[in-house]
Amino acid sequence: MVFVIDVAADYTSGNETYKFAVRTATASDGTTGAVSIVETPDIAGSALTAGTRFALLLPQNRIASTATHLAAYYDVSGTTPSVTVTAFVQPASMVQNDKYFASGFTVGA
């Protein structure tokens, strides 16, 4: 799944953090039976400038056979977190010039 930062993340207070994940779910609301299959660690807002692109690779062996839906998930925290993001699924062979983050990888500015 590719994530594109359309409008830079807010980091006015300096304590804003952002986390992105890909989840499977058993209902279209994306929350019922939701399980994160891959996610980033917390990312500082200063690292999410407009135009930043990154991809989370979907490991086939972690997608539950009962899952019927795939969802992009964003978790924001801090005093004034705000970010505009576009997310879409794209075959890894078609993703170019993107950053790939494995689980536990720390993203810095």
N, C-alpha and C positions, 0 to 999 in steps of 0.2 A: 504494500500500500504506500503510495506516494503522498507526502504532506508538503504543501506549499504555503509559506507565510505570505499572505496578501497584504496585510497591514501589520507593521512591526508590533511586537509585544510591548506592553507597558511595563516599565521597570522604574517608575518615578520614585517609589518608596525604597527601592533596592531590595525588597524582600519577596518580590513576586517570583514564583516558580511555575513551570509548566511541565506537564507530563503527557505524552501521547501514547496511545495503545491501539492495538487491533483486537477486537473482541468477537467471539462467536456468541450467538444467542439462540434461544428456542422460540422467540417471538419477534415480530417486526419492530417492537418498541426498542430493541437493542439492549434492554435491561433484564428481561425475564430469562433466567438461566444463563446469564452473561458470564463468560470466562475470558479473561485476558490471555491471549496466546503469545503475544509479544508486546513489549513496551519499552519506552525509553526510561532512563532514570530522570529525576527532576532536572529540568534545564532552566538556567537563569534567563530572565527576560532579555537581558542585554545580548544574548546569543541568537535571538530570534528576530533578525532584521527582515524588512520587506524583501522578498525575492528568495529567501532561504528555502532550499528544497532538501528534503531527506526522505529516505524510504525505510520502511520496516519490512523485512522479508518474512513471508508467511511460511513457517515450517509445516509441511504437510502432516507430519506425524503428531502434531499437537492440536489439530482440528478435530473436535469430537464428531463422531459419526451421527450423533443426534442433533447437531447444530444445523439450523436451517437458515440462519442469517449471519451476515458479516457486518461489523460496524466499526467506524472510526470513533475513538473515544479520546476526549481531552479532559484533563484534570488540571485546574488552575488553583493557585493559592497565593496568599499574601494580601497586602492592603488594597491594591487597585489593579488586579490582574485583568488584562484585556488583550485579545489577539484575534485577528481574522485569518482563518485557515481554509484552504481548499484541500480536500483529500479525495483520492481516487485509486482504484485498483488497476494495476498495469503489470503485464508480464515483466519479470526481471530482465529478460533479454531486450526489452524496449526502453528500459530506464537508463538514461545517460546523464553524466555529470551530477549525479546525486550522491549523497553521503549515506552510507549504510551503517546503522548502529545496532550492534548486537546487545543482548541483555547484559546489563551491568556496565556498559560503556559510559564513561563520563564525557559529557559534551561541554567544551569550554569556549570562551570567546576568542 
